[in-house]
Amino acid sequence: MKKNFRFYIKLFASTFALSMFTFGGGYVIVSLMQKKFVEKLKWIDENEMLDMVALSQSAPGAIAVNASILVGFRLAGIAGAAAAILGTVLPPLIILSAVSYFYTVFKDNAAVNLVLKGMRAGVSAIMIDVVLTMGKNIVVQKSLFLTAVMIISFIAAFVFNVNVMLVIALCGLAGYIHSRLTAGKSEVDK
């Protein structure tokens, strides 16, 4: 499907706005990408976005950048990936340049510190919303395997403080083994 220039501008503007006005890191931006591209624009379906998030988490680099690349590429190939990545990286570049320039003014400012504390509370709420939305999607699929992986992963990371990269790698391995076993069963049934 050939995209026109307006599409690339909209993709760039969407990722730029998400990146510009989102505080709290990549997981927050990814959750807002899900709301923007799945729920509002309906450019990507929920399961596809979940797959992109999983891939973004497991690839090296910042999750927001990885997700932008995948979303942009899925929507419009290499040009889409370029538009999305540019929209995602420009705001932090601009903001961090300004912050580093004015660092001495900001570092001891009580008002700025209070604003940042308030933002942390909002970021926590957004992350809880993402977890509930994505978790609900897994439970709705009525897959005992996926639900078990989700619960075990949470317990491993949150309760036992297992390294998140190890949890992701083990989940990927479990998913691979599960898909091979279930693919083998469906071939036997034929």
Contact map, one row per residue, 1 for C-alpha under 8 A:
1110000000000000000000000000000000000000000000000000000000000000000000000001000000000000000000000000000000000000000000000000000000000000000000000000000000000000000000000000000000000000000000
1111000000000000000000000000000000000000000000000000000000000000000000000001000000000000000000000000000000000000000000000000000000000000000000000000000000000000000000000000000000000000000000
1111101100000000000000000000000000000000000000000000000000000000000000000001000000000000000000000000000000000000000000000000000000000000000000000000000000000000000000000000000000000000000000
0111111100000000000000000000000000000000000000000000000000000000000000000000000000000000000000000000000000000000000000000000000000000000000000000000000000000000000000000000000000000000000000
0011111110000000000000000000000000000000000000000000000000000000000000000000000000000000000000000000000000000000000000000000000000000000000000000000000000000000000000000000000000000000000000
0001111111000000000000000000000000000000000000000000000000000000000000000000000000000000000000000000000000000000000000000000000000000000000000000000000000000000000000000000000000000000000000
0011111111100000000000000000000000000000000000000000000000000000000000000000000000000000000000000000000000000000000000000000000000000000000000000000000000000000000000000000000000000000000000
0011111111110000000000000000000000000000000000000000000000000000000000000000001100100000000000000000000000000000000000000000000000000000000000000000000000000000000000000000000000000000000000
0000111111111000000000000000000000000000000000000000000000000000000000000000000000100000000000000000000000000000000000000000000000000000000000000000000000000000000000000000000000000000000000
0000011111111100000000000000000000000000000000000000000000000000000000000000000000000000000000000000000000000000000000000000000000000000000000000000000000000000000000000000000000000000000000
0000001111111110000000000000000000000000000000000000000000000000000000010000000100110010000000000000000000000000000000000000000000000000000000000000000000000000000000000000000000000000000000
0000000111111111000000000000000000000000000000000000000000000000000000000000000000110110000000000000000000000000000000000000000000000000000000000000000000000000000000000000000000000000000000
0000000011111111100000000000000000000000000000000000000000000000000000000000000000000010000000000000000000000000000000000000000000000000000000000000000000000000000000000000000000000000000000
0000000001111111110000000000000000010000000000000000000000000000000000000000000000000010000000000000000000000000000000000000000000000000000000000000000000000000000000000000000000000000000000
0000000000111111111000000000000010000000000000000000000000000000000100000000000000011011000000000000000000000000000000000000000000000000000000000000000000000000000000000000000000000000000000
0000000000011111111100000000000000000000000000000000000000000000000000000000000000010111111000000000000000000000000000000000000000000000000000000000000000000000000000000000000000000000000000
0000000000001111111110000000000000000000000000000000000000000000000000000000000000000010000000000000000000000000000000000000000000000000000000000000000000000000000000000000000000000000000000
0000000000000111111111000000100110000000000000000000000000000000000000000000000000000001000000000000000000000000000000000000000000000000000000000000000000000000000000000000000000000000000000
0000000000000011111111000000100000000000000000000000000000000000000000000000000000000011101100000000000000000000000000000000000000000000000000000000000000000000000000000000000000000000000000
0000000000000001111111000000000000000000000000000000000000000000000000000000000000000001001100000000000000000000000000000000000000000000000000000000000000000000000000000000000000000000000000
0000000000000000111111100000000000000000000000000000000000000000000000000000000000000000000000000000000000000000000000000000000000000000000000000000000000000000000000000000000000000000000000
0000000000000000011111111001100000000000000000000000000000000000000000000000000000000000000000000000000000000000000000000000000000000000000000000000000000000000000000000000000000000000000000
0000000000000000000011111001000000000000000000000000000000000000000000000000000000000000000000000000000000000000000000100010000000000000000000000000000000000000000000000000000000000000000000
0000000000000000000001111111000000000000000000000000000000000000000000000000000000000000000000000000000000000000000000110010000000000000000000000000000000000000000000000000000000000000000000
0000000000000000000001111111100000000000000000000000000000000001000000000000000000000000000000000000000000000000000000000000000000000000000000000000000000000000000000000000000000000000000000
0000000000000000000000011111110000000000000000000000000000000111100000000000000000000000000000000000000000000000000000000000000000000000000000000000000000000000000000000000000000000000000000
0000000000000000000000011111111000000000000000000000000000000011000000000000000000000000000000000000000000000000000000000000001000000000000000000000000000000000000000000000000000000000000000
0000000000000000000001111111111100000000000000000000000000000000000000000000000000000000000000000000000000000000000000000010011000000000000000000000000000000000000000000000000000000000000000
0000000000000000011001001111111110000000000000000000000000000001000000000000000000000000000000000000000000000000000000000000000000000000000000000000000000000000000000000000000000000000000000
0000000000000000000000000111111111000000000000000000100000000011001000000000000000000000000000000000000000000000000000000000000000000000000000000000000000000000000000000000000000000000000000
0000000000000000000000000011111111100000000000000000000000000000000000000000000000000000000000000000000000000000000000000000011001000000000000000000000000000000000000000000000000000000000000
0000000000000000010000000001111111110000000000000000000000000000000000000000000000000000000000000000000000000000000000000000000000000000000000000000000000000000000000000000000000000000000000
0000000000000010010000000000111111111100000000000000000000000000000000000000000000000000000000000000000000000000000000000000000000000000000000000000000000000000000000000000000000000000000000
0000000000000000000000000000011111111110000001001000000000000000000000000000000000000000000000000000000000000000000000000000000000000000000000000000000000000000000000000000000000000000000000
0000000000000000000000000000001111111111000000000000000000000000000000000000000000000000000000000000000000000000000000000000000000000000000000000000000000000000000000000000000000000000000000
0000000000000100000000000000000111111111110000000000000000000000000000000000000000000000000000000000000000000000000000000000000000000000000000000000000000000000000000000000000000000000000000
0000000000000000000000000000000011111111111100000000000000000000000000000000000000000000000000000000000000000000000000000000000000000000000000000000000000000000000000000000000000000000000000
0000000000000000000000000000000011111111111111001000000000000000000000000000000000000000000000000000000000000000000000000000000000000000000000000000000000000000000000000000000000000000000000
0000000000000000000000000000000001111111110000000000000000000000000000000000000000000000000000000000000000000000000000000000000000000000000000000000000000000000000000000000000000000000000000
0000000000000000000000000000000000111111110000000000000000000000000000000000000000000000000000000000000000000000000000000000000000000000000000000000000000000000000000000000000000000000000000
0000000000000000000000000000000000011111111000000000000000000000000000000000000000000000000000000000000000000000000000000000000000000000000000000000000000000000000000000000000000000000000000
0000000000000000000000000000000000011111111110000000000000000000000000000000000000000000000000000000000000000000000000000000000000000000000000000000000000000000000000000000000000000000000000
0000000000000000000000000000000000001100111110000000000000000000000000000010000000000000000000000000000000000000000000000000000000000000000000000000000000000000000000000000000000000000000000
0000000000000000000000000000000000001100011111011000000000000000000000000000000000000000000000000000000000000000000000000000000000000000000000000000000000000000000000000000000000000000000000
0000000000000000000000000000000000000100011111111000000000000000000000000000000000000000000000000000000000000000000000000000000000000000000000000000000000000000000000000000000000000000000000
0000000000000000000000000000000001000100000111111100000000000000000000000000000000000000000000000000000000000000000000000000000000000000000000000000000000000000000000000000000000000000000000
0000000000000000000000000000000000000000000011111110000000000000000000000000000000000000000000000000000000000000000000000000000000000000000000000000000000000000000000000000000000000000000000
0000000000000000000000000000000000000000000111111111000000000000000000000000000000000000000000000000000000000000000000000000000000000000000000000000000000000000000000000000000000000000000000
0000000000000000000000000000000001000100000111111111100000000000000000000000000000000000000000000000000000000000000000000000000000000000000000000000000000000000000000000000000000000000000000
0000000000000000000000000000000000000000000001111111110000000000000000000000000000000000000000000000000000000000000000000000000000000100000000000000000000000000000000000000000000000000000000
0000000000000000000000000000000000000000000000111111111000000000000000000000000000000000000000000000000000000000000000000000000000000000000000000000000000000000000000000000000000000000000000
0000000000000000000000000000000000000000000000011111111100000000001001100000000000000000000000000000000000000000000000000000000000000000000000000000000000000000000000000000000000000000000000
0000000000000000000000000000010000000000000000001111111110000010001000000000000000000000000000000000000000000000000000000000000000000000000000000000000000000000000000000000000000000000000000
0000000000000000000000000000000000000000000000000111111111000000000000000000000000000000000000000000000000000000000000000000000000000000000000000000000000000000000000000000000000000000000000
0000000000000000000000000000000000000000000000000011111111100000000000000000000000000000000000000000000000000000000000000000000000000000000000000000000000000000000000000000000000000000000000
0000000000000000000000000000000000000000000000000001111111100011011001000000000000000000000000000000000000000000000000000000000000000000000000000000000000000000000000000000000000000000000000
0000000000000000000000000000000000000000000000000000111111110010010000000000000000000000000000000000000000000000000000000000000000000000000000000000000000000000000000010000000000000000000000
0000000000000000000000000000000000000000000000000000011111110000000000000000000000000000000000000000000000000000000000000000000000000000000000000000000000000000000010011000000000000000000000
0000000000000000000000000000000000000000000000000000001111111010010000000000000000000000000000000000000000000000000000000000000000000000000000000000000000000000000000000000000000000000000000
0000000000000000000000000000000000000000000000000000000011111100000000000000000000000000000000000000000000000000000000000000000000000000000000000000000000000000000000000000000000000000000000
0000000000000000000000000000000000000000000000000000000000111110110000000000000000000000000000000000000000000000000000000000000000000000000000000000000000000000000000000000000000000000000000
0000000000000000000000000100000000000000000000000000000000011111110000000000000000000000000000000000000000000000000000000000000000000000000000000000000000000000000000000000000000000000000000
0000000000000000000000000110010000000000000000000000100110101111111000000000000000000000000000000000000000000000000000000000000000000000000000000000000000000000000000000000000000000000000000
0000000000000000000000001110110000000000000000000000000100000111111100000000000000000001000000000000000000000000000000000000000000000000000000000000000000000000000000000000000000000000000000
0000000000000000000000000100000000000000000000000000000000001111111110000000000000001001100000000000000000000000000000000000000000000000000000000000000000000000000000000000000000000000000000
0000000000000000000000000000000000000000000000000000000110101111111111000000000000000000000000000000000000000000000000000000000000000000000000000000000000000000000000000000000000000000000000
0000000000000000000000000000010000000000000000000001100100000011111111100000000000000000000000000000000000000000000000000000000000000000000000000000000000000000000000000000000000000000000000
0000000000000010000000000000000000000000000000000000000000000001111111110000000010011001000000000000000000000000000000000000000000000000000000000000000000000000000000000000000000000000000000
0000000000000000000000000000000000000000000000000000000000000000111111111000000011011000000000000000000000000000000000000000000000000000000000000000000000000000000000000000000000000000000000
0000000000000000000000000000000000000000000000000001000100000000011111111100000010000000000000000000000000000000000000000000000000000000000000000000000000000000000000000000000000000000000000
0000000000000000000000000000000000000000000000000001000000000000001111111110000010010000000000000000000000000000000000000000000000000000000000000000000000000000000000000000000000000000000000
0000000000100000000000000000000000000000000000000000000000000000000111111111111111111000000000000000000000000000000000000000000000000000000000000000000000000000000000000000000000000000000000
0000000000000000000000000000000000000000000000000000000000000000000011111111111110000000000000000000000000000000000000000000000000000000000000000000000000000000000000000000000000000000000000
0000000000000000000000000000000000000000000000000000000000000000000001111111100110000000000000000000000000000000000000000000000000000000000000000000000000000000000000000000000000000000000000
0000000000000000000000000000000000000000001000000000000000000000000000111111100100000000000000000000000000000000000000000000000000000000000000000000000000000000000000000000000000000000000000
1110000000000000000000000000000000000000000000000000000000000000000000011111111110000000000000000000000000000000000000000000000000000000000000000000000000000000000000000000000000000000000000
0000000000000000000000000000000000000000000000000000000000000000000000011111111110000000000000000000000000000000000000000000000000000000000000000000000000000000000000000000000000000000000000
0000000000000000000000000000000000000000000000000000000000000000000000011001111111000000000000000000000000000000000000000000000000000000000000000000000000000000000000000000000000000000000000
0000000100000000000000000000000000000000000000000000000000000000000000011001111111100000000000000000000000000000000000000000000000000000000000000000000000000000000000000000000000000000000000
0000000100100000000000000000000000000000000000000000000000000000000000011111111111110000000000000000000000000000000000000000000000000000000000000000000000000000000000000000000000000000000000
0000000000000000000000000000000000000000000000000000000000000000000111111101111111111000000000000000000000000000000000000000000000000000000000000000000000000000000000000000000000000000000000
0000000000000000000000000000000000000000000000000000000000000000000010010000011111111100000000000000000000000000000000000000000000000000000000000000000000000000000000000000000000000000000000
0000000110110000000000000000000000000000000000000000000000000000000000010000001111111110000000000000000000000000000000000000000000000000000000000000000000000000000000000000000000000000000000
0000000000110011000000000000000000000000000000000000000000000000000110110000000111111111000000000000000000000000000000000000000000000000000000000000000000000000000000000000000000000000000000
0000000000000010000000000000000000000000000000000000000000000000100110010000000011111111100000000000000000000000000000000000000000000000000000000000000000000000000000000000000000000000000000
0000000000010001000000000000000000000000000000000000000000000000000000000000000001111111110000000000000000000000000000000000000000000000000000000000000000000000000000000000000000000000000000
0000000000111111101000000000000000000000000000000000000000000000000000000000000000111111111000000000000000000000000000000000000000000000000000000000000000000000000000000000000000000000000000
0000000000000011011100000000000000000000000000000000000000000001100100000000000000011111111100000000000000000000000000000000000000000000000000000000000000000000000000000000000000000000000000
0000000000000001001000000000000000000000000000000000000000000000100000000000000000001111111110000000000000000000000000000000000000000000000000000000000000000000000000000000000000000000000000
0000000000000001000000000000000000000000000000000000000000000000000000000000000000000111111111000000000000000000000000000000000000000000000000000000000000000000000000000000000000000000000000
0000000000000001001100000000000000000000000000000000000000000000000000000000000000000011111111100000000000000000000000000000000000000000000000000000000000000000000000000000000000000000000000
0000000000000000001100000000000000000000000000000000000000000000000000000000000000000001111111110000000000000000000000000000000000000000000000000000000000000000000000000000000000000000000000
0000000000000000000000000000000000000000000000000000000000000000000000000000000000000000111111111000000000000000000000000000000000000000000000000000000000000000000000000000000000000000000000
0000000000000000000000000000000000000000000000000000000000000000000000000000000000000000011111111100000000000000000000000000000000000000000000000000000000000000000000000000000000000000000000
0000000000000000000000000000000000000000000000000000000000000000000000000000000000000000001111111110000000000000000000000000000000000000000000000000000000000000000000000000000000000000000000
0000000000000000000000000000000000000000000000000000000000000000000000000000000000000000000111111111000000000000000000000000000000000000000000000000000000000000000000000000000000000000000000
0000000000000000000000000000000000000000000000000000000000000000000000000000000000000000000011111111100000000000000000000000000000000000000000000000000000000000000000000000000000000000000000
0000000000000000000000000000000000000000000000000000000000000000000000000000000000000000000001111111110000000000000000000000000000000000000000000000000000000000000000000000000000000000000000
0000000000000000000000000000000000000000000000000000000000000000000000000000000000000000000000111111111001000000000000000000000000000000000000000000000000000000000000000000000000000000000000
0000000000000000000000000000000000000000000000000000000000000000000000000000000000000000000000011111111000000000000000000000000000000000000000000000000000000000000000000000000000000000000000
0000000000000000000000000000000000000000000000000000000000000000000000000000000000000000000000001111111000000000000000000000000000000000000000000000000000000000000000000000000000000000000000
0000000000000000000000000000000000000000000000000000000000000000000000000000000000000000000000000111111111000000000000000000000000000000000000000000000000000000000000000000000000000000000000
0000000000000000000000000000000000000000000000000000000000000000000000000000000000000000000000000011111111100000000000000000000000000000000000000000000000000000000000000000000000000000000000
0000000000000000000000000000000000000000000000000000000000000000000000000000000000000000000000000000011111110000000000000000000000000000000000000000000000000000000000000000000000000000000000
0000000000000000000000000000000000000000000000000000000000000000000000000000000000000000000000000000011111111000000000000000000000000000000000000000000000000000000000000000000000000000000000
0000000000000000000000000000000000000000000000000000000000000000000000000000000000000000000000000010011111111001000000000000000000000000000000000000000000000000000000000000000000000000000000
0000000000000000000000000000000000000000000000000000000000000000000000000000000000000000000000000000001111111000000000000000000000000000000000000000000000000000000000000000000000000000000000
0000000000000000000000000000000000000000000000000000000000000000000000000000000000000000000000000000000111111100100000000000000000000000000000000000000000000000000000000000000000000000000000
0000000000000000000000000000000000000000000000000000000000000000000000000000000000000000000000000000000011111111100000000000000000000000000000000000000000000000000000000000000000000000000000
0000000000000000000000000000000000000000000000000000000000000000000000000000000000000000000000000000000000011111110000000000000000000000000000000000000000000000000000000000000000000000000000
0000000000000000000000000000000000000000000000000000000000000000000000000000000000000000000000000000000000001111111000000000000000000000000000000000000000000000000000000000000000000000000000
0000000000000000000000000000000000000000000000000000000000000000000000000000000000000000000000000000000001001111111100000000000000000000000000000000000000000000000000000000000000000000000000
0000000000000000000000000000000000000000000000000000000000000000000000000000000000000000000000000000000000011111111110000000000000000000000000000000000000000000000000000000000000000000000000
0000000000000000000000000000000000000000000000000000000000000000000000000000000000000000000000000000000000000111111111000000000000000000000000000000000000000000000000000000000000000000000000
0000000000000000000000000000000000000000000000000000000000000000000000000000000000000000000000000000000000000011111111100000000000000000000000000000000000000000000000000000000000000000000000
0000000000000000000000000000000000000000000000000000000000000000000000000000000000000000000000000000000000000001111111110000000000000000000000000000000000000000000000000000000000000000000000
0000000000000000000000000000000000000000000000000000000000000000000000000000000000000000000000000000000000000000111111111000000000000000000000000000000000000000000000000000000000000000000000
0000000000000000000000000000000000000000000000000000000000000000000000000000000000000000000000000000000000000000011111111100000000000000000000000000000000000000000000000000000000000000000000
0000000000000000000000110000000000000000000000000000000000000000000000000000000000000000000000000000000000000000001111111110000000000000000000000000000000000000000000000000000000000000000000
0000000000000000000000010000000000000000000000000000000000000000000000000000000000000000000000000000000000000000000111111111000000000000000000000000000000000000000000000000000000000000000000
0000000000000000000000000000000000000000000000000000000000000000000000000000000000000000000000000000000000000000000011111111100000000000000000000000000000000000000000000000000000000000000000
0000000000000000000000000000000000000000000000000000000000000000000000000000000000000000000000000000000000000000000001111111110000000000000000000000000000000000000000000000000000000000000000
0000000000000000000000110001000000000000000000000000000000000000000000000000000000000000000000000000000000000000000000111111111000000000000000000000000000000000000000000000000000000000000000
0000000000000000000000000000000000000000000000000000000000000000000000000000000000000000000000000000000000000000000000011111111100000000000000000000000000000000000000000000000000000000000000
0000000000000000000000000000000000000000000000000000000000000000000000000000000000000000000000000000000000000000000000001111111110000000000000000000000000000000000000000000000000000000000000
0000000000000000000000000001001000000000000000000000000000000000000000000000000000000000000000000000000000000000000000000111111111000000000000000000000000000000000000000000000000000000000000
0000000000000000000000000011001000000000000000000000000000000000000000000000000000000000000000000000000000000000000000000011111111100000000000000000000000000000000000000000000000000000000000
0000000000000000000000000000000000000000000000000000000000000000000000000000000000000000000000000000000000000000000000000001111111110000000000000000000000000000000000000000000000000000000000
0000000000000000000000000000000000000000000000000000000000000000000000000000000000000000000000000000000000000000000000000000111111111000000000000000000000000000000000000000000000000000000000
0000000000000000000000000000001000000000000000000000000000000000000000000000000000000000000000000000000000000000000000000000011111111100000000000000000000000000000000000000000000000000000000
0000000000000000000000000000000000000000000000000000000000000000000000000000000000000000000000000000000000000000000000000000001111111110000000000000000000000000000000000000000000000000000000
0000000000000000000000000000000000000000000000000000000000000000000000000000000000000000000000000000000000000000000000000000000111111111000000000000000000000000000000000000000000000000000000
0000000000000000000000000000000000000000000000000000000000000000000000000000000000000000000000000000000000000000000000000000000011111111100000000000000000000000000000000000000000000000000000
0000000000000000000000000000000000000000000000000100000000000000000000000000000000000000000000000000000000000000000000000000000001111111110000000000000000000000000000000000000000000000000000
0000000000000000000000000000000000000000000000000000000000000000000000000000000000000000000000000000000000000000000000000000000000111111111000000000010000000000000000000000000000000000000000
0000000000000000000000000000000000000000000000000000000000000000000000000000000000000000000000000000000000000000000000000000000000011111111100000000000000000000000000000000000000000000000000
0000000000000000000000000000000000000000000000000000000000000000000000000000000000000000000000000000000000000000000000000000000000001111111110000000000000000000000000000000000000000000000000
0000000000000000000000000000000000000000000000000000000000000000000000000000000000000000000000000000000000000000000000000000000000000111111111100110000000000000000000000000000000000000000000
0000000000000000000000000000000000000000000000000000000000000000000000000000000000000000000000000000000000000000000000000000000000000011111111100110000000000000000000000000000000000000000000
0000000000000000000000000000000000000000000000000000000000000000000000000000000000000000000000000000000000000000000000000000000000000001111111100000000000000000000000000000000000000000000000
0000000000000000000000000000000000000000000000000000000000000000000000000000000000000000000000000000000000000000000000000000000000000000111111100000000000000000000000000000000000000000000000
0000000000000000000000000000000000000000000000000000000000000000000000000000000000000000000000000000000000000000000000000000000000000000011111110010000000000000000000000000000000000000000000
0000000000000000000000000000000000000000000000000000000000000000000000000000000000000000000000000000000000000000000000000000000000000000011111111110000000000000000000000000000000000000000000
0000000000000000000000000000000000000000000000000000000000000000000000000000000000000000000000000000000000000000000000000000000000000000000001111111000000000000000000000000000000000000000000
0000000000000000000000000000000000000000000000000000000000000000000000000000000000000000000000000000000000000000000000000000000000000000000000111111100000000000000000000000000000000000000000
0000000000000000000000000000000000000000000000000000000000000000000000000000000000000000000000000000000000000000000000000000000000000000011000111111110000000000000000000000000000000000000000
0000000000000000000000000000000000000000000000000000000000000000000000000000000000000000000000000000000000000000000000000000000000000000011001111111111000000000000000000000000000000000000000
0000000000000000000000000000000000000000000000000000000000000000000000000000000000000000000000000000000000000000000000000000000000000000000000011111111100000000000000000000000000000000000000
0000000000000000000000000000000000000000000000000000000000000000000000000000000000000000000000000000000000000000000000000000000000000000000000001111111110000000000000000010000000000000000000
0000000000000000000000000000000000000000000000000000000000000000000000000000000000000000000000000000000000000000000000000000000000000010000000000111111111000000000000000000000000000000000000
0000000000000000000000000000000000000000000000000000000000000000000000000000000000000000000000000000000000000000000000000000000000000000000000000011111111100000000000000000000000000000000000
0000000000000000000000000000000000000000000000000000000000000000000000000000000000000000000000000000000000000000000000000000000000000000000000000001111111110000000000000000000000000000000000
0000000000000000000000000000000000000000000000000000000000000000000000000000000000000000000000000000000000000000000000000000000000000000000000000000111111111000000000100010000000000000000000
0000000000000000000000000000000000000000000000000000000000000000000000000000000000000000000000000000000000000000000000000000000000000000000000000000011111111110000000000000000000000000000000
0000000000000000000000000000000000000000000000000000000000000000000000000000000000000000000000000000000000000000000000000000000000000000000000000000001111111111000000000000000000000000000000
0000000000000000000000000000000000000000000000000000000000000000000000000000000000000000000000000000000000000000000000000000000000000000000000000000000111111111110000100000000000000000000000
0000000000000000000000000000000000000000000000000000000000000000000000000000000000000000000000000000000000000000000000000000000000000000000000000000000011111111111100100000000000000000000000
0000000000000000000000000000000000000000000000000000000000000000000000000000000000000000000000000000000000000000000000000000000000000000000000000000000001111111110000000000000000000000000000
0000000000000000000000000000000000000000000000000000000000000000000000000000000000000000000000000000000000000000000000000000000000000000000000000000000001111111100000000000000000000000000000
0000000000000000000000000000000000000000000000000000000000000000000000000000000000000000000000000000000000000000000000000000000000000000000000000000000000111111110000000000000000000000000000
0000000000000000000000000000000000000000000000000000000000000000000000000000000000000000000000000000000000000000000000000000000000000000000000000000000000011111111000000000000000000000000000
0000000000000000000000000000000000000000000000000000000000000000000000000000000000000000000000000000000000000000000000000000000000000000000000000000000000011101111101100000000000000000000000
0000000000000000000000000000000000000000000000000000000000000000000000000000000000000000000000000000000000000000000000000000000000000000000000000000000000001000111111100000000000000000000000
0000000000000000000000000000000000000000000000000000000000000000000000000000000000000000000000000000000000000000000000000000000000000000000000000000000000001000011111110000000000000000000000
0000000000000000000000000000000000000000000000000000000001000000000000000000000000000000000000000000000000000000000000000000000000000000000000000000000000000000001111111000000000000000000000
0000000000000000000000000000000000000000000000000000000000000000000000000000000000000000000000000000000000000000000000000000000000000000000000000000000000000000011111111100000000000000000000
0000000000000000000000000000000000000000000000000000000000000000000000000000000000000000000000000000000000000000000000000000000000000000000000000000000010011000011111111110000000000000000000
0000000000000000000000000000000000000000000000000000000011000000000000000000000000000000000000000000000000000000000000000000000000000000000000000000000000000000000111111111000000000000000000
0000000000000000000000000000000000000000000000000000000001000000000000000000000000000000000000000000000000000000000000000000000000000000000000000000000000000000000011111111100000000000000000
0000000000000000000000000000000000000000000000000000000000000000000000000000000000000000000000000000000000000000000000000000000000000000000000000000000000000000000001111111110000000000000000
0000000000000000000000000000000000000000000000000000000000000000000000000000000000000000000000000000000000000000000000000000000000000000000000000000100010000000000000111111111000000000000000
0000000000000000000000000000000000000000000000000000000000000000000000000000000000000000000000000000000000000000000000000000000000000000000000000000000000000000000000011111111100000000000000
0000000000000000000000000000000000000000000000000000000000000000000000000000000000000000000000000000000000000000000000000000000000000000000000000000000000000000000000001111111110000000000000
0000000000000000000000000000000000000000000000000000000000000000000000000000000000000000000000000000000000000000000000000000000000000000000000000000000000000000000000000111111111000000000000
0000000000000000000000000000000000000000000000000000000000000000000000000000000000000000000000000000000000000000000000000000000000000000000000000000000000000000000000000011111111100000000000
0000000000000000000000000000000000000000000000000000000000000000000000000000000000000000000000000000000000000000000000000000000000000000000000000000000000000000000000000001111111110000000000
0000000000000000000000000000000000000000000000000000000000000000000000000000000000000000000000000000000000000000000000000000000000000000000000000000000000000000000000000000111111111000000000
0000000000000000000000000000000000000000000000000000000000000000000000000000000000000000000000000000000000000000000000000000000000000000000000000000000000000000000000000000011111111100000000
0000000000000000000000000000000000000000000000000000000000000000000000000000000000000000000000000000000000000000000000000000000000000000000000000000000000000000000000000000001111111110000000
0000000000000000000000000000000000000000000000000000000000000000000000000000000000000000000000000000000000000000000000000000000000000000000000000000000000000000000000000000000111111111000000
0000000000000000000000000000000000000000000000000000000000000000000000000000000000000000000000000000000000000000000000000000000000000000000000000000000000000000000000000000000011111111100000
0000000000000000000000000000000000000000000000000000000000000000000000000000000000000000000000000000000000000000000000000000000000000000000000000000000000000000000000000000000001111111110000
0000000000000000000000000000000000000000000000000000000000000000000000000000000000000000000000000000000000000000000000000000000000000000000000000000000000000000000000000000000000111111111000
0000000000000000000000000000000000000000000000000000000000000000000000000000000000000000000000000000000000000000000000000000000000000000000000000000000000000000000000000000000000011111111100
0000000000000000000000000000000000000000000000000000000000000000000000000000000000000000000000000000000000000000000000000000000000000000000000000000000000000000000000000000000000001111111110
0000000000000000000000000000000000000000000000000000000000000000000000000000000000000000000000000000000000000000000000000000000000000000000000000000000000000000000000000000000000000111111111
0000000000000000000000000000000000000000000000000000000000000000000000000000000000000000000000000000000000000000000000000000000000000000000000000000000000000000000000000000000000000011111111
0000000000000000000000000000000000000000000000000000000000000000000000000000000000000000000000000000000000000000000000000000000000000000000000000000000000000000000000000000000000000001111111
0000000000000000000000000000000000000000000000000000000000000000000000000000000000000000000000000000000000000000000000000000000000000000000000000000000000000000000000000000000000000000111111
0000000000000000000000000000000000000000000000000000000000000000000000000000000000000000000000000000000000000000000000000000000000000000000000000000000000000000000000000000000000000000011111
